Amino acid sequence: MVLDRDRVLYMPTAKPRHDTIVLDDGFRVAVTSVGSRHGTPLVFLHGLGMSAAAYTEMLELLAGRGFSVTALDAADHGGTDPLPWGHTVADMAEITTRALDALGIRAAVMVGHSMGGAMVAEFAAKHPERVLAAILLDAAAGEDYHDAVRADASPTLPLRTVQFLAGAGADLIGDGLRAWRLRSFQECLQFSHRLRQSISGPNCMRAGYALMRHDTAPLLKAMRDKAVPTVILHGTRDRIVPVLAGAHAAKLSGGKLYLVQDRYHSWMLSEPKLAATVVDTALTAVQTLDRKQAGSAVFPHRRRKHTTFRSPASAAVPMEMQA
């Protein structure tokens, strides 16, 4: 199947709205909304160290595809209050749940990148009835990821730390070069400015420590047992969360794994149009399979396929999805 891809990388359809809601205990949560209120609800949770503002391009493009997009700044990030040191990812997901309650969002497509993917897994395992579908973008989940970042007294910890930081540096360079190559000079300046504004302060280290102690395995199994429609989208060159971790997450959750060829950890930032297209296409696949299985949202292991999205460096060339 060939998906048309023109020269325009970023075509905003509506301006996002930025608000802050105050929960019943006074905890403040920053909210970004874009799209018609009558669209399919989609909730986006961002990655570690950033805020929702970093993903503005992708969020606006998703809104242009008919989604009513709500993006929350996670606890310890952006305009949302921090939680005390030593909190868990489950605590962060609970803030998300309370924020969605306050916003009146009862059910939505839940999309999470990296840390946000781990939070989606927490939410989906505990509230499956509220998840229309779970989309995990290079999520901080899966055995290979947890083995690499686990905080313990193992003698391999220093080596694992060096390897992780080296991989993060390689991903940052890879994503950055691709972002600059696909944008005009003016677009690059705007993109860089947006990223600088979205970088969270030192409080995000609290969330990082929570991730080091987190384990998504029981959550992913719960998602499978509770028939949560799940799709894992993963860049094949990701060195922060290895692609094998994405495969493991797909196996545990019963989800469908899509490999995004030659992409790094934050490909949805460098190529927002590709991200919007892939998310929309993956959701279509979920709906199609759901109909074929007479209402069952489970992806049986024997029927799971790896699907690779291939996209050349030039944005003028069509993107081909190979199933």
PASEBA-1860 file (N, C-alpha, C; in nm, 3 decimals):
! residues 323
1> MVLDRDRV> 0.085/-0.119/0.000/0.000/0.000/0.000/0.088/0.123/0.000 ~ 0.061/0.219/-0.085/0.140/0.341/-0.095/0.058/0.457/-0.040 ~ 0.118/0.531/0.049/0.053/0.647/0.108/0.116/0.773/0.050 ~ 0.032/0.864/-0.003/0.085/0.987/-0.062/0.156/1.071/0.042 ~ 0.267/1.129/0.002/0.343/1.214/0.092/0.400/1.330/0.013 ~ 0.347/1.451/0.031/0.392/1.563/-0.050/0.504/1.638/0.019 ~ 0.543/1.751/-0.040/0.658/1.826/0.010/0.630/1.894/0.143 ~ 0.502/1.919/0.173/0.469/1.992/0.295/0.486/1.899/0.415
9> LYMPTAKP> 0.580/1.934/0.501/0.606/1.851/0.618/0.509/1.883/0.730 ~ 0.469/2.008/0.739/0.393/2.054/0.856/0.288/2.153/0.809 ~ 0.161/2.114/0.816/0.052/2.201/0.772/-0.049/2.213/0.884 ~ -0.034/2.312/0.974/-0.126/2.325/1.086/-0.267/2.357/1.038 ~ -0.365/2.296/1.101/-0.505/2.319/1.066/-0.577/2.401/1.172 ~ -0.524/2.407/1.291/-0.587/2.483/1.398/-0.480/2.515/1.501 ~ -0.499/2.625/1.568/-0.403/2.664/1.671/-0.437/2.595/1.803 ~ -0.337/2.542/1.873/-0.363/2.475/2.000/-0.404/2.574/2.108
17> RHDTIVLD> -0.480/2.524/2.202/-0.522/2.602/2.318/-0.446/2.552/2.440 ~ -0.392/2.643/2.517/-0.313/2.607/2.635/-0.386/2.652/2.761 ~ -0.411/2.557/2.849/-0.483/2.586/2.972/-0.414/2.517/3.089 ~ -0.452/2.558/3.208/-0.408/2.490/3.330/-0.531/2.459/3.413 ~ -0.548/2.331/3.448/-0.659/2.293/3.533/-0.605/2.266/3.673 ~ -0.689/2.289/3.772/-0.651/2.268/3.911/-0.738/2.155/3.966 ~ -0.673/2.047/4.009/-0.746/1.933/4.063/-0.797/1.964/4.203 ~ -0.878/1.875/4.258/-0.946/1.905/4.385/-0.852/1.925/4.501
25> DGFRVAVT> -0.727/1.875/4.491/-0.630/1.895/4.599/-0.534/2.010/4.570 ~ -0.563/2.088/4.465/-0.479/2.201/4.431/-0.367/2.171/4.334 ~ -0.352/2.046/4.292/-0.245/2.007/4.200/-0.278/2.063/4.062 ~ -0.180/2.131/4.000/-0.200/2.198/3.872/-0.150/2.111/3.757 ~ -0.230/2.101/3.652/-0.194/2.022/3.534/-0.208/2.109/3.410 ~ -0.102/2.117/3.331/-0.105/2.194/3.206/-0.164/2.108/3.095 ~ -0.253/2.169/3.016/-0.328/2.097/2.913/-0.316/2.172/2.781 ~ -0.285/2.099/2.675/-0.287/2.153/2.539/-0.397/2.082/2.462
33> SVGSRHGT> -0.486/2.160/2.399/-0.598/2.103/2.323/-0.596/2.158/2.182 ~ -0.629/2.072/2.086/-0.637/2.117/1.947/-0.734/2.026/1.872 ~ -0.811/2.085/1.783/-0.908/2.007/1.705/-1.050/2.031/1.751 ~ -1.142/1.983/1.669/-1.284/1.998/1.699/-1.322/1.913/1.819 ~ -1.409/1.967/1.901/-1.458/1.892/2.016/-1.543/1.772/1.973 ~ -1.585/1.770/1.846/-1.669/1.662/1.796/-1.586/1.551/1.733 ~ -1.453/1.565/1.730/-1.369/1.462/1.672/-1.349/1.345/1.766 ~ -1.286/1.241/1.716/-1.252/1.125/1.799/-1.153/1.168/1.906
41> PLVFLHGL> -1.182/1.147/2.034/-1.091/1.192/2.139/-0.960/1.115/2.135 ~ -0.849/1.188/2.140/-0.715/1.131/2.143/-0.636/1.203/2.251 ~ -0.581/1.128/2.344/-0.500/1.184/2.453/-0.355/1.148/2.428 ~ -0.267/1.247/2.431/-0.124/1.224/2.406/-0.044/1.253/2.533 ~ 0.049/1.160/2.565/0.140/1.175/2.679/0.283/1.175/2.627 ~ 0.360/1.274/2.665/0.492/1.300/2.608/0.603/1.220/2.675 ~ 0.724/1.237/2.622/0.840/1.167/2.674/0.912/1.242/2.784 ~ 1.009/1.176/2.846/1.084/1.230/2.959/1.162/1.356/2.920
49> GMSAAAYT> 1.155/1.457/3.008/1.235/1.577/2.991/1.174/1.681/2.901 ~ 1.064/1.649/2.833/1.000/1.742/2.742/0.864/1.783/2.801 ~ 0.788/1.854/2.721/0.648/1.881/2.756/0.567/1.864/2.629 ~ 0.437/1.877/2.639/0.351/1.856/2.523/0.383/1.952/2.410 ~ 0.436/2.071/2.444/0.464/2.172/2.342/0.562/2.123/2.236 ~ 0.651/2.030/2.273/0.750/1.980/2.177/0.685/1.908/2.060 ~ 0.566/1.856/2.080/0.498/1.773/1.981/0.389/1.849/1.906 ~ 0.392/1.982/1.913/0.286/2.065/1.855/0.258/2.031/1.710
57> EMLELLAG> 0.363/2.012/1.630/0.343/1.983/1.488/0.260/1.857/1.467 ~ 0.298/1.750/1.535/0.225/1.624/1.521/0.082/1.636/1.573 ~ 0.063/1.705/1.686/-0.070/1.717/1.745/-0.164/1.791/1.651 ~ -0.115/1.897/1.588/-0.199/1.974/1.496/-0.234/1.892/1.372 ~ -0.139/1.813/1.325/-0.167/1.729/1.209/-0.268/1.619/1.243 ~ -0.260/1.564/1.363/-0.360/1.465/1.406/-0.498/1.529/1.416 ~ -0.502/1.654/1.465/-0.630/1.725/1.470/-0.686/1.743/1.330 ~ -0.598/1.768/1.233/-0.642/1.782/1.095/-0.696/1.654/1.036
65> RGFSVTAL> -0.669/1.541/1.099/-0.721/1.412/1.054/-0.849/1.373/1.127 ~ -0.905/1.465/1.203/-1.035/1.442/1.263/-1.033/1.406/1.410 ~ -0.917/1.416/1.475/-0.909/1.383/1.616/-0.927/1.509/1.701 ~ -0.991/1.492/1.814/-0.995/1.596/1.917/-0.882/1.565/2.014 ~ -0.772/1.639/2.002/-0.646/1.604/2.068/-0.633/1.679/2.201 ~ -0.601/1.604/2.303/-0.569/1.660/2.435/-0.433/1.608/2.476 ~ -0.339/1.697/2.503/-0.205/1.657/2.546/-0.180/1.715/2.685 ~ -0.138/1.630/2.775/-0.115/1.671/2.913/0.035/1.678/2.942
73> DAADHGGT> 0.078/1.783/3.010/0.214/1.782/3.065/0.214/1.688/3.185 ~ 0.307/1.593/3.184/0.314/1.496/3.293/0.360/1.562/3.422 ~ 0.332/1.499/3.534/0.386/1.546/3.662/0.537/1.560/3.650 ~ 0.593/1.664/3.710/0.737/1.695/3.707/0.781/1.761/3.578 ~ 0.688/1.791/3.487/0.724/1.843/3.355/0.640/1.966/3.319 ~ 0.701/2.054/3.239/0.629/2.167/3.183/0.555/2.249/3.285 ~ 0.427/2.274/3.258/0.347/2.355/3.348/0.272/2.277/3.453 ~ 0.301/2.147/3.465/0.235/2.063/3.566/0.321/2.056/3.692
81> DPLPWGHT> 0.256/2.053/3.806/0.328/2.049/3.934/0.411/1.921/3.948 ~ 0.517/1.926/4.027/0.595/1.805/4.054/0.534/1.722/4.166 ~ 0.565/1.593/4.163/0.532/1.503/4.273/0.654/1.488/4.363 ~ 0.636/1.444/4.486/0.751/1.428/4.576/0.851/1.326/4.521 ~ 0.978/1.346/4.555/1.083/1.252/4.515/1.049/1.111/4.567 ~ 1.071/1.012/4.482/1.041/0.875/4.520/0.906/0.826/4.471 ~ 0.834/0.911/4.399/0.703/0.868/4.347/0.723/0.764/4.237 ~ 0.613/0.705/4.192/0.618/0.599/4.091/0.551/0.646/3.961
89> VADMAEIT> 0.571/0.568/3.855/0.501/0.596/3.730/0.350/0.580/3.750 ~ 0.310/0.489/3.838/0.168/0.473/3.869/0.111/0.602/3.928 ~ 0.189/0.671/4.012/0.145/0.799/4.067/0.124/0.902/3.956 ~ 0.214/0.902/3.859/0.201/0.995/3.746/0.077/0.963/3.663 ~ 0.052/0.834/3.643/-0.066/0.793/3.566/-0.194/0.828/3.640 ~ -0.189/0.825/3.772/-0.307/0.861/3.850/-0.340/1.009/3.832 ~ -0.238/1.094/3.823/-0.261/1.236/3.793/-0.329/1.249/3.657 ~ -0.284/1.171/3.560/-0.346/1.171/3.427/-0.494/1.134/3.437
97> TRALDALG> -0.524/1.030/3.512/-0.662/0.986/3.527/-0.748/1.096/3.588 ~ -0.698/1.159/3.691/-0.774/1.265/3.758/-0.792/1.385/3.665 ~ -0.691/1.415/3.584/-0.701/1.527/3.490/-0.806/1.497/3.383 ~ -0.808/1.375/3.332/-0.908/1.339/3.232/-1.049/1.343/3.292 ~ -1.061/1.301/3.416/-1.190/1.313/3.485/-1.235/1.458/3.490 ~ -1.140/1.546/3.527/-1.174/1.688/3.538/-1.211/1.748/3.403 ~ -1.152/1.696/3.296/-1.180/1.746/3.161/-1.304/1.682/3.101 ~ -1.359/1.581/3.167/-1.478/1.514/3.116/-1.450/1.417/3.003
105> IRAAVMVG> -1.327/1.369/2.993/-1.290/1.273/2.888/-1.306/1.133/2.946 ~ -1.411/1.064/2.907/-1.441/0.932/2.963/-1.367/0.820/2.892 ~ -1.344/0.836/2.761/-1.274/0.733/2.683/-1.203/0.801/2.567 ~ -1.088/0.747/2.528/-1.010/0.811/2.423/-0.909/0.712/2.366 ~ -0.860/0.743/2.248/-0.739/0.678/2.197/-0.623/0.733/2.281 ~ -0.547/0.645/2.344/-0.437/0.686/2.431/-0.305/0.664/2.356 ~ -0.230/0.772/2.336/-0.104/0.766/2.263/0.007/0.817/2.355 ~ 0.117/0.742/2.365/0.226/0.784/2.451/0.361/0.758/2.388
113> HSMGGAMV> 0.452/0.855/2.400/0.589/0.840/2.352/0.683/0.818/2.469 ~ 0.766/0.716/2.461/0.871/0.689/2.560/0.811/0.679/2.700 ~ 0.843/0.772/2.789/0.784/0.772/2.922/0.632/0.774/2.916 ~ 0.578/0.851/2.820/0.434/0.858/2.803/0.374/0.724/2.767 ~ 0.451/0.640/2.696/0.404/0.505/2.665/0.390/0.420/2.790 ~ 0.485/0.434/2.882/0.476/0.362/3.009/0.354/0.407/3.088 ~ 0.324/0.538/3.081/0.206/0.590/3.151/0.077/0.540/3.086 ~ 0.077/0.530/2.954/-0.041/0.475/2.885/-0.064/0.331/2.929
121> AEFAAKHP> 0.045/0.253/2.942/0.030/0.114/2.987/-0.030/0.109/3.127 ~ 0.014/0.197/3.216/-0.044/0.204/3.351/-0.193/0.235/3.343 ~ -0.227/0.334/3.264/-0.368/0.377/3.253/-0.454/0.267/3.193 ~ -0.404/0.206/3.084/-0.483/0.105/3.013/-0.504/-0.020/3.097 ~ -0.402/-0.059/3.175/-0.416/-0.179/3.258/-0.520/-0.159/3.368 ~ -0.531/-0.036/3.418/-0.623/-0.009/3.528/-0.761/0.037/3.481 ~ -0.766/0.098/3.362/-0.893/0.151/3.313/-0.914/0.109/3.168 ~ -0.921/-0.020/3.140/-0.933/-0.065/3.000/-1.060/-0.016/2.932
129> ERVLAAIL> -1.166/0.006/3.011/-1.292/0.050/2.952/-1.284/0.193/2.899 ~ -1.178/0.265/2.936/-1.163/0.404/2.893/-1.067/0.418/2.775 ~ -1.016/0.307/2.726/-0.915/0.311/2.620/-0.975/0.258/2.490 ~ -0.998/0.346/2.394/-1.046/0.303/2.262/-0.937/0.225/2.190 ~ -0.814/0.267/2.208/-0.696/0.197/2.157/-0.576/0.257/2.226 ~ -0.471/0.174/2.245/-0.346/0.221/2.305/-0.239/0.218/2.196 ~ -0.175/0.334/2.173/-0.069/0.346/2.073/0.059/0.382/2.147 ~ 0.156/0.291/2.144/0.283/0.311/2.216/0.392/0.345/2.116
137> LDAAAGED> 0.444/0.467/2.123/0.548/0.515/2.033/0.684/0.502/2.101 ~ 0.765/0.405/2.057/0.897/0.384/2.116/0.886/0.395/2.269 ~ 0.792/0.321/2.323/0.756/0.334/2.465/0.864/0.280/2.557 ~ 0.876/0.339/2.674/0.967/0.292/2.779/0.906/0.167/2.840 ~ 0.910/0.059/2.765/0.846/-0.066/2.803/0.921/-0.182/2.739 ~ 0.903/-0.300/2.795/0.969/-0.417/2.739/1.095/-0.455/2.814 ~ 1.126/-0.582/2.814/1.234/-0.637/2.896/1.370/-0.575/2.866 ~ 1.403/-0.558/2.738/1.535/-0.505/2.703/1.555/-0.363/2.754
145> YHDAVRAD> 1.450/-0.283/2.753/1.459/-0.147/2.806/1.480/-0.149/2.957 ~ 1.398/-0.224/3.028/1.409/-0.227/3.174/1.544/-0.282/3.220 ~ 1.596/-0.381/3.149/1.727/-0.435/3.183/1.837/-0.330/3.170 ~ 1.820/-0.239/3.073/1.923/-0.138/3.046/1.922/-0.025/3.149 ~ 1.804/0.010/3.202/1.795/0.130/3.287/1.770/0.098/3.434 ~ 1.754/-0.029/3.469/1.717/-0.063/3.605/1.820/-0.013/3.706 ~ 1.770/0.053/3.811/1.857/0.104/3.919/1.878/-0.007/4.020 ~ 1.999/-0.061/4.025/2.030/-0.168/4.119/2.178/-0.160/4.155
153> ASPTLPLR> 2.221/-0.252/4.237/2.360/-0.253/4.282/2.447/-0.343/4.195 ~ 2.400/-0.377/4.079/2.474/-0.466/3.989/2.606/-0.402/3.946 ~ 2.713/-0.483/3.935/2.842/-0.430/3.888/2.837/-0.381/3.743 ~ 2.732/-0.416/3.671/2.720/-0.372/3.532/2.656/-0.234/3.519 ~ 2.613/-0.176/3.632/2.542/-0.048/3.626/2.625/0.062/3.559 ~ 2.753/0.081/3.594/2.831/0.186/3.527/2.839/0.165/3.375 ~ 2.862/0.043/3.332/2.871/0.016/3.189/2.736/0.041/3.122 ~ 2.628/-0.004/3.186/2.496/0.018/3.128/2.465/0.166/3.117
161> TVQFLAGA> 2.510/0.243/3.215/2.486/0.388/3.213/2.558/0.453/3.096 ~ 2.684/0.415/3.076/2.762/0.470/2.964/2.698/0.431/2.831 ~ 2.657/0.306/2.819/2.595/0.260/2.694/2.464/0.333/2.667 ~ 2.386/0.354/2.774/2.258/0.423/2.757/2.281/0.568/2.713 ~ 2.375/0.636/2.776/2.401/0.776/2.741/2.457/0.788/2.600 ~ 2.542/0.693/2.560/2.594/0.694/2.424/2.483/0.674/2.322 ~ 2.393/0.581/2.353/2.280/0.558/2.264/2.189/0.679/2.256 ~ 2.167/0.745/2.370/2.083/0.865/2.371/2.146/0.975/2.286
169> GADLIGDG> 2.277/0.989/2.296/2.345/1.090/2.215/2.334/1.060/2.066 ~ 2.348/0.933/2.029/2.336/0.894/1.889/2.195/0.920/1.837 ~ 2.095/0.889/1.920/1.957/0.914/1.879/1.930/1.063/1.862 ~ 1.983/1.143/1.954/1.962/1.288/1.947/2.020/1.345/1.818 ~ 2.139/1.299/1.784/2.202/1.347/1.660/2.124/1.299/1.538 ~ 2.085/1.171/1.539/2.011/1.117/1.426/1.879/1.187/1.403 ~ 1.802/1.207/1.509/1.675/1.276/1.497/1.695/1.421/1.455 ~ 1.796/1.485/1.513/1.821/1.626/1.481/1.861/1.647/1.337
177> LRAWRLRS> 1.949/1.563/1.285/1.991/1.577/1.146/1.873/1.556/1.051 ~ 1.788/1.459/1.081/1.674/1.436/0.994/1.576/1.553/1.000 ~ 1.555/1.607/1.118/1.464/1.721/1.132/1.514/1.840/1.051 ~ 1.643/1.869/1.057/1.697/1.982/0.983/1.697/1.956/0.834 ~ 1.718/1.834/0.792/1.724/1.803/0.650/1.587/1.818/0.584 ~ 1.480/1.794/0.658/1.345/1.796/0.600/1.274/1.930/0.614 ~ 1.337/2.026/0.678/1.274/2.156/0.700/1.351/2.267/0.630 ~ 1.281/2.374/0.600/1.348/2.495/0.551/1.423/2.559/0.667
185> FQECLQFS> 1.508/2.655/0.636/1.585/2.721/0.741/1.494/2.786/0.844 ~ 1.388/2.854/0.796/1.296/2.920/0.888/1.222/2.819/0.974 ~ 1.182/2.707/0.914/1.114/2.602/0.990/1.207/2.541/1.095 ~ 1.335/2.530/1.062/1.432/2.477/1.158/1.446/2.569/1.278 ~ 1.448/2.699/1.253/1.456/2.794/1.364/1.334/2.783/1.454 ~ 1.216/2.772/1.394/1.093/2.760/1.473/1.092/2.629/1.551 ~ 1.138/2.521/1.487/1.142/2.390/1.552/1.238/2.394/1.672 ~ 1.356/2.452/1.653/1.453/2.460/1.762/1.401/2.545/1.877
193> HRLRQSIS> 1.335/2.654/1.844/1.279/2.740/1.949/1.173/2.666/2.029 ~ 1.089/2.590/1.960/0.984/2.515/2.029/1.043/2.409/2.122 ~ 1.148/2.341/2.075/1.211/2.239/2.160/1.274/2.302/2.283 ~ 1.341/2.415/2.265/1.403/2.481/2.381/1.298/2.521/2.484 ~ 1.185/2.570/2.436/1.079/2.612/2.528/1.017/2.493/2.600 ~ 1.020/2.376/2.539/0.951/2.260/2.595/1.036/2.179/2.691 ~ 1.165/2.209/2.699/1.252/2.132/2.788/1.214/2.160/2.934 ~ 1.193/2.054/3.008/1.153/2.067/3.148/1.275/2.089/3.238
201> GPNCMRAG> 1.250/2.140/3.357/1.356/2.169/3.451/1.402/2.044/3.526 ~ 1.482/2.064/3.631/1.540/1.951/3.704/1.439/1.860/3.772 ~ 1.315/1.908/3.789/1.213/1.821/3.851/1.189/1.693/3.772 ~ 1.219/1.697/3.642/1.194/1.578/3.560/1.284/1.462/3.600 ~ 1.391/1.490/3.676/1.476/1.382/3.726/1.397/1.289/3.819 ~ 1.295/1.342/3.884/1.209/1.258/3.969/1.137/1.153/3.885 ~ 1.089/1.196/3.769/1.022/1.101/3.679/1.122/1.001/3.622 ~ 1.245/1.047/3.594/1.347/0.956/3.545/1.378/0.847/3.646
209> YALMRHDT> 1.385/0.884/3.772/1.411/0.785/3.877/1.294/0.687/3.889 ~ 1.173/0.737/3.869/1.055/0.648/3.872/1.063/0.546/3.758 ~ 1.107/0.591/3.641/1.118/0.499/3.527/1.222/0.391/3.552 ~ 1.329/0.425/3.622/1.435/0.327/3.650/1.386/0.216/3.742 ~ 1.280/0.241/3.817/1.226/0.141/3.909/1.097/0.079/3.859 ~ 1.061/0.111/3.735/0.932/0.070/3.681/0.942/-0.064/3.609 ~ 0.831/-0.137/3.605/0.824/-0.263/3.530/0.689/-0.269/3.460 ~ 0.694/-0.269/3.328/0.569/-0.268/3.250/0.515/-0.408/3.221
217> APLLKAMR> 0.593/-0.513/3.249/0.550/-0.649/3.211/0.411/-0.684/3.263 ~ 0.381/-0.667/3.391/0.245/-0.703/3.438/0.137/-0.613/3.378 ~ 0.172/-0.491/3.345/0.075/-0.400/3.285/0.040/-0.443/3.143 ~ 0.143/-0.477/3.067/0.120/-0.521/2.929/0.039/-0.650/2.925 ~ 0.069/-0.741/3.017/-0.009/-0.865/3.025/-0.155/-0.836/3.061 ~ -0.175/-0.739/3.149/-0.312/-0.701/3.186/-0.385/-0.641/3.067 ~ -0.314/-0.564/2.986/-0.375/-0.508/2.866/-0.421/-0.619/2.771 ~ -0.339/-0.723/2.759/-0.377/-0.837/2.676/-0.498/-0.909/2.735
225> DKAVPTVI> -0.494/-0.935/2.864/-0.602/-1.009/2.928/-0.734/-0.933/2.926 ~ -0.724/-0.800/2.927/-0.845/-0.718/2.927/-0.883/-0.670/2.787 ~ -0.817/-0.728/2.686/-0.852/-0.704/2.545/-0.844/-0.557/2.506 ~ -0.738/-0.489/2.549/-0.717/-0.351/2.508/-0.654/-0.350/2.369 ~ -0.717/-0.289/2.268/-0.657/-0.282/2.135/-0.525/-0.206/2.142 ~ -0.416/-0.268/2.105/-0.284/-0.211/2.127/-0.200/-0.218/2.001 ~ -0.130/-0.107/1.972/-0.036/-0.101/1.861/0.095/-0.043/1.913 ~ 0.206/-0.108/1.878/0.338/-0.060/1.914/0.407/-0.010/1.788
233> LHGTRDRI> 0.445/0.117/1.786/0.518/0.177/1.674/0.661/0.204/1.721 ~ 0.761/0.154/1.648/0.897/0.161/1.701/0.999/0.185/1.589 ~ 1.084/0.284/1.609/1.192/0.311/1.516/1.299/0.202/1.523 ~ 1.344/0.156/1.407/1.439/0.045/1.406/1.579/0.085/1.453 ~ 1.610/0.215/1.456/1.742/0.260/1.501/1.739/0.317/1.643 ~ 1.630/0.301/1.712/1.618/0.352/1.849/1.721/0.284/1.938 ~ 1.806/0.363/2.004/1.904/0.308/2.096/1.873/0.345/2.241 ~ 1.771/0.426/2.262/1.726/0.454/2.399/1.634/0.342/2.447
241> VPVLAGAH> 1.536/0.309/2.363/1.451/0.192/2.388/1.472/0.098/2.270 ~ 1.553/-0.006/2.285/1.587/-0.094/2.172/1.462/-0.153/2.107 ~ 1.473/-0.178/1.978/1.358/-0.230/1.904/1.314/-0.365/1.960 ~ 1.407/-0.442/2.018/1.369/-0.570/2.080/1.275/-0.548/2.198 ~ 1.290/-0.433/2.265/1.197/-0.402/2.374/1.057/-0.379/2.319 ~ 1.047/-0.314/2.203/0.917/-0.296/2.141/0.854/-0.428/2.102 ~ 0.937/-0.520/2.050/0.886/-0.652/2.013/0.836/-0.727/2.136 ~ 0.910/-0.714/2.247/0.869/-0.780/2.371/0.738/-0.720/2.423
249> AAKLSGGK> 0.726/-0.588/2.413/0.602/-0.522/2.457/0.483/-0.570/2.373 ~ 0.506/-0.587/2.243/0.399/-0.636/2.156/0.359/-0.778/2.194 ~ 0.457/-0.861/2.225/0.428/-1.000/2.262/0.348/-1.008/2.391 ~ 0.388/-0.927/2.491/0.319/-0.933/2.620/0.178/-0.875/2.612 ~ 0.162/-0.768/2.533/0.033/-0.701/2.528/-0.062/-0.763/2.426 ~ -0.011/-0.853/2.342/-0.092/-0.906/2.235/-0.116/-0.806/2.124 ~ -0.035/-0.700/2.120/-0.053/-0.593/2.023/0.017/-0.618/1.892 ~ -0.008/-0.530/1.798/0.053/-0.539/1.665/0.174/-0.447/1.662
257> LYLVQDRY> 0.286/-0.499/1.613/0.411/-0.423/1.609/0.435/-0.368/1.469 ~ 0.453/-0.237/1.462/0.492/-0.170/1.338/0.634/-0.116/1.356 ~ 0.723/-0.150/1.264/0.860/-0.101/1.267/0.873/0.017/1.171 ~ 0.920/0.129/1.221/0.940/0.248/1.140/1.086/0.248/1.097 ~ 1.110/0.217/0.972/1.243/0.186/0.922/1.339/0.305/0.933 ~ 1.460/0.276/0.982/1.569/0.374/0.985/1.535/0.499/1.064 ~ 1.456/0.485/1.168/1.420/0.600/1.252/1.470/0.579/1.394 ~ 1.496/0.691/1.461/1.552/0.690/1.596/1.440/0.705/1.700
265> HSWMLSEP> 1.477/0.740/1.821/1.382/0.736/1.932/1.271/0.839/1.919 ~ 1.302/0.957/1.870/1.203/1.066/1.866/1.169/1.103/1.723 ~ 1.147/1.003/1.639/1.116/1.027/1.499/0.987/1.106/1.481 ~ 0.895/1.098/1.578/0.770/1.172/1.565/0.791/1.322/1.585 ~ 0.902/1.361/1.645/0.936/1.502/1.656/1.001/1.551/1.527 ~ 1.092/1.474/1.474/1.162/1.516/1.352/1.074/1.506/1.229 ~ 0.980/1.412/1.228/0.892/1.393/1.112/0.746/1.382/1.157 ~ 0.685/1.493/1.193/0.549/1.489/1.247/0.445/1.440/1.146
273> KLAATVVD> 0.466/1.469/1.019/0.367/1.422/0.920/0.371/1.271/0.908 ~ 0.492/1.213/0.909/0.505/1.069/0.908/0.435/1.009/1.029 ~ 0.455/1.071/1.146/0.395/1.021/1.269/0.243/1.023/1.262 ~ 0.185/1.134/1.215/0.040/1.144/1.205/-0.016/1.039/1.109 ~ 0.055/1.019/0.998/0.011/0.920/0.899/0.017/0.779/0.956 ~ 0.127/0.746/1.024/0.145/0.612/1.078/0.043/0.583/1.189 ~ 0.022/0.680/1.278/-0.076/0.662/1.386/-0.216/0.639/1.328 ~ -0.253/0.721/1.231/-0.385/0.708/1.170/-0.399/0.573/1.099
281> TALTAVQT> -0.296/0.532/1.026/-0.298/0.405/0.955/-0.305/0.287/1.053 ~ -0.229/0.296/1.161/-0.230/0.189/1.261/-0.367/0.174/1.326 ~ -0.433/0.287/1.352/-0.567/0.281/1.410/-0.666/0.219/1.313 ~ -0.649/0.247/1.184/-0.735/0.184/1.084/-0.716/0.032/1.086 ~ -0.590/-0.012/1.102/-0.562/-0.155/1.109/-0.628/-0.218/1.232 ~ -0.625/-0.146/1.343/-0.691/-0.196/1.466/-0.840/-0.214/1.442 ~ -0.902/-0.114/1.380/-1.047/-0.120/1.356/-1.082/-0.233/1.259 ~ -0.998/-0.252/1.156/-1.024/-0.357/1.058/-1.014/-0.495/1.122
289> LDRKQAGS> -0.908/-0.516/1.201/-0.890/-0.645/1.267/-0.999/-0.670/1.369 ~ -1.041/-0.563/1.435/-1.149/-0.577/1.534/-1.277/-0.628/1.468 ~ -1.307/-0.574/1.349/-1.427/-0.620/1.278/-1.413/-0.765/1.233 ~ -1.294/-0.802/1.188/-1.272/-0.938/1.141/-1.288/-1.040/1.251 ~ -1.260/-0.999/1.375/-1.266/-1.092/1.487/-1.397/-1.078/1.565 ~ -1.495/-1.025/1.498/-1.631/-1.018/1.556/-1.633/-0.950/1.692 ~ -1.565/-0.837/1.697/-1.569/-0.756/1.818/-1.455/-0.779/1.913 ~ -1.374/-0.882/1.894/-1.261/-0.903/1.984/-1.149/-0.808/1.951
297> AVFPHRRR> -1.093/-0.743/2.053/-0.984/-0.648/2.031/-0.848/-0.711/2.050 ~ -0.843/-0.841/2.079/-0.715/-0.907/2.105/-0.645/-0.939/1.973 ~ -0.511/-0.923/1.972/-0.431/-0.960/1.856/-0.364/-1.093/1.886 ~ -0.418/-1.209/1.838/-0.360/-1.338/1.872/-0.216/-1.349/1.824 ~ -0.134/-1.417/1.900/0.009/-1.430/1.868/0.028/-1.494/1.731 ~ -0.051/-1.589/1.696/-0.030/-1.661/1.571/-0.063/-1.575/1.450 ~ -0.135/-1.466/1.471/-0.174/-1.382/1.357/-0.097/-1.251/1.355 ~ -0.006/-1.231/1.450/0.066/-1.105/1.457/0.168/-1.095/1.344
305> KHTTFRSP> 0.174/-0.981/1.280/0.273/-0.954/1.177/0.352/-0.831/1.214 ~ 0.479/-0.827/1.172/0.558/-0.707/1.185/0.539/-0.628/1.057 ~ 0.504/-0.503/1.068/0.485/-0.418/0.951/0.588/-0.308/0.953 ~ 0.657/-0.289/0.841/0.764/-0.190/0.834/0.722/-0.073/0.748 ~ 0.733/0.048/0.803/0.711/0.170/0.728/0.845/0.217/0.674 ~ 0.857/0.229/0.542/0.981/0.276/0.482/0.956/0.414/0.424 ~ 1.043/0.507/0.456/1.027/0.643/0.408/1.164/0.699/0.372 ~ 1.187/0.740/0.250/1.315/0.795/0.211/1.340/0.930/0.273
313> ASAAVPME> 1.464/0.977/0.265/1.499/1.104/0.326/1.424/1.220/0.259 ~ 1.404/1.211/0.127/1.334/1.319/0.057/1.186/1.312/0.084 ~ 1.128/1.424/0.127/0.984/1.427/0.154/0.902/1.432/0.027 ~ 0.968/1.445/-0.090/0.895/1.453/-0.215/0.857/1.315/-0.268 ~ 0.915/1.211/-0.212/0.892/1.074/-0.259/0.781/1.011/-0.176 ~ 0.688/0.937/-0.238/0.581/0.872/-0.162/0.637/0.776/-0.057 ~ 0.562/0.757/0.051/0.601/0.666/0.157/0.529/0.533/0.135 ~ 0.602/0.425/0.141/0.543/0.294/0.119/0.537/0.218/0.249
321> MQA> 0.421/0.160/0.277/0.405/0.075/0.394/0.404/-0.068/0.346 ~ 0.502/-0.147/0.390/0.512/-0.285/0.348/0.460/-0.376/0.457 ~ 0.356/-0.451/0.429/0.298/-0.540/0.529/0.358/-0.679/0.513
END
